[in-house]
Every structure is written in C-alpha cells, then in structure tokens.
C-alpha cells in the first residue's frame, strides 16, 4: 500500500442538501484511481427522507412536506435532518482488504465504541443493520459499492427533532422507535461526535487520519 492510500482524508462539510452531496460521492468514486486516498465526509443534511434501492414506498406513511429522494444505497427508508451526524465513507475495499459485511460491522463497531466510551451499551443485530440501545435505533447504515469502492455510510442521531421519524417505518420496520445521543445522556454535539467517530474509523482501518487540502478533480458542495 502506497503512502497516499494509507491516509483517510477528512472533510467537514457542515449543513448540506442531500442530492448535491450524493452526486459528489458518486463523482468521487467514478474518478478515483488505485492511488486515490479514501475519504470520510462529516456533515448534516437538510430535512429529507431517502429511500434505498429496494426501498418500498409504503414505508413512507406520512412524509408531509419533507422531500423524498430515491437513492442508490442499500436499505429501506430513513430520515436525515439537522442535529444528525452523517458520516460518508469513500473506501477502496480492495486496498483495505474488506468485504461489505466486515465494513458494515466496522462502521457499527465504531458507533458502539463511541457510545460505550460514555457508558452506553449498544448492540448491532446481525439481521438488522444499524446500532440500537434498549431496542431503539440510534444509528442507521446504508452503503453502495461501485468499482470496488464504497460510498454512503452511517447516520447517528445526536441532538435533533425525532418527530419526522414518525412519518415513516424507519428502515422498513413498522413501529420501530428511535433515540439519540442527547436522550441517552451522551454529552456530545454533532461536531464532537464526528471527531470521535473519525478517530475510531481511522484506527479500525489502519489509516492515518488527515485533513483535506482542498485538492481534487471533483466538486464538493460549499459548506455553510
């Protein structure tokens, strides 16, 4: 592995609309070469419901005025909004020596480790991807693998309005309750949770976490 791809480039994007970031992830993945370092994008999204590739519209029970986007990740339906940490991992799976299932476990383990550091016991059931505390979902996960590389990633509820989750069957499960770090007594804001998660992911991947230098052949949305 060359020095370039031993790095995990960190980008903090702030509050962003969903579609431009999704398009930027795909553009990054299509343009990358075997020498391109993997990247981790930390952000929040403006309010949006997203449906995965196999997502069923009947799980959108009462979306109201919140936009709905059919996207290319795995999984069913979820909600993104301010106060939720979104961590998008653009990882070369071949260089990392990982398959999809081990990558899912790695992301879940990072979130569970972050919670565990604050005394919160979380689980990640094999048959229900994501992270749960007391039967309530605190982190959702959805990935897409293209050309041997992943994009999309993990969403952790930090300190947000959980009301919009009532308008859907979260992750396709009717009646599934959700929770967030604030309600679990975890004293982290979105930025702090992002830093903690980034460190854990870099360590688990054996990569050096480094700041983005602004270079790249693709266009990222402007941070707000």
N, C-alpha and C positions, 0 to 999 in steps of 0.2 A: 504494500500500500504506500503510495507516494505521500510526501508531507502535505500536499494540497488536500488530498482526500482523507487525511487523518483529522481534519477540522470539522466542526459543526458551527456554521455561521449563524449567528443570532440576529434577527431583525425584529424590532419592536415597532408595530405599525399603528398603534392607537385604535381609535374607533373607526370602523370601515363598513361600507356597504358590502353585501355578500358577493354579488356577481363579479365585480372587478377583481377581487382577491382570488376567487375561483379561477378566473381566466388567467391571472398572473401565475398561479400554481401550475396550471396546465402548460403555459408557455415556458416556464422554467424547466419543467420536466421534459418537454419536447426538445429544448435547446441544449440540455446538459450533455456532457461527454463523460467518459470514464474518469477524466481528470477533474471533474467539477466537484467541489466540496458539497456535502449535504447541508441543508439549511433548516432552521427552526424559526418559524414566524409566530410571534406572540401578538395577539390583538383581541379586540372586542368587536362584535358585529352590531350594526343597527338592527332593530327588530325584524326577524324573518323566520318563517318556517321552511325547512328544507326536507325534501323527500328523496330518499336514496334511489338507486337504480331500480330496485324491486319494490319501492315504496307504494303502498296501496292508498288511494285517495280516501277510502272510507275511514282511515285513521285520522283524517282532518275533520274533526267533528264540528267545530265552531271557530274557524280561523278569524272571523271578523274582518277588520281592515288590515291585518298583518299580511304582507306579501308572502306568497308561496313560490318556492323555486324548486323545480325538479333538477337534481344534480346527479353527478356520476359516482358518488361514493357508495359504499355498501351500507346496509341498514335500512330502516324504515323512516319514520318521521321524527324530527326533533325541532326544538326552538332555540334560536340564538338571540341574545339581546345584551344591552349594556349591563355590566356587572358580572358577566360570564367570561372567564378566561378561555380563549380558543388558542390551541397550540397546533399549528400545522407543521408536520414533519415531512420534508422532502428528502427522503433517504434512498441511497443506492443499496438495494437489498443484497445484490451480489457482492459488492465490496464489503458490506457489513457481515456477510455470511449468515443472513437471516431469511427465514421463510415468513409468510404472512402471519401464521398463528403465533410464532415466537415474538413477532413485532407487536401484535396485539397484547400479548402478555407483558411485554416490556413497558408499553405505554400504561397499562393498568397498574403494573407494579410501581411505576414512578408516582402515579397519583396516590396509590395506597401508602407509599412511603412518606409522601408529603403529609398526609393525614395522620399517619402513625407517629410522626415527629411531634404532633400536638395531642397525642393521647387518644386519637380516634381510631377505633378498629373498623376497617373496611374490608369488603370481600369483592371478588370478581368471579362470579359463577361461570363455569365453562360454557354453559348453554345460553348465557345471556350477557353478551359483551358489554362492558362498562363496569363502573365501580359503585357499590351500594353500601349504605350504612343503615343497619336496622331495617332492611327491606326497602329503603328509599334510595332512589338513584341520585348520585351526586356528580357523576361524570359519565358522559356519553362518548362513544367512539365509532368512527366510520373511516374507512380507508379506500383508496383506489390504487392499484398497482398498474403501471404502464411502462413499457420498455424496461422492465426490471426495477423500476423505481416507484416509491410510494409518494402519495400526497394526500391531502386532508389530514385528519388526526383526531385530537382529543378536545373535548369541551368540558370544562369544570365550572360548576355553578359556584360563584364566590359570594356576591352580595348584590342580588338582582331582584326584580319583580318576577316571582314564580307564577303569577296569575296566568300568563299565556299558555303554560303547560296544560291548563285545564281545558283548553280548546282542542287538544289532540289526545290520541292514545300514545303517550311517549314511547318511542322505539317500537310502536306497534302493539303495546300491551295495555289493554283497557284497564283503567283504574290504577295504573302504576303511579305511585307517589314519588315526588322528587324532593330533594333537600339541597342545602347549600352550606358553604363553609361557615358563614355568619351564624346560621342556626345550629351548627354543630359546635360552636364555641371556638372555632379556629380563627385566631386574630390576624388574618392576612387579607390585604386588599388584592385587587387583580394584579397589579404590578409585582407585588411581593410574591404572590403565588406563582406567577410566571417565572420569576428568577429561581425560585426553589425547584420548580419542575424542570427548568432548563438544565440546572446543575445535575439533577438526578438522571436525566436522559443522557447527557453527555457522558457521565460516568458509566452508565449501563452499556453504552455503545462503544466505550473505549476511545472517544473522540475528544479533542481539545476544543472547548467552547471559546469562540472568539467573536468579536463584534464585526458587523458588516462594514465594509469600506465604501459602500455605495456603488461599487462596480458591478457590471452585469449586462448581458445582452438582452434583457427583457425589461419590461416596465412594471414597476410596482405602483400601487395606488399611493397617493400622497397621504401621509399621516396627518391627523387632525389634532 
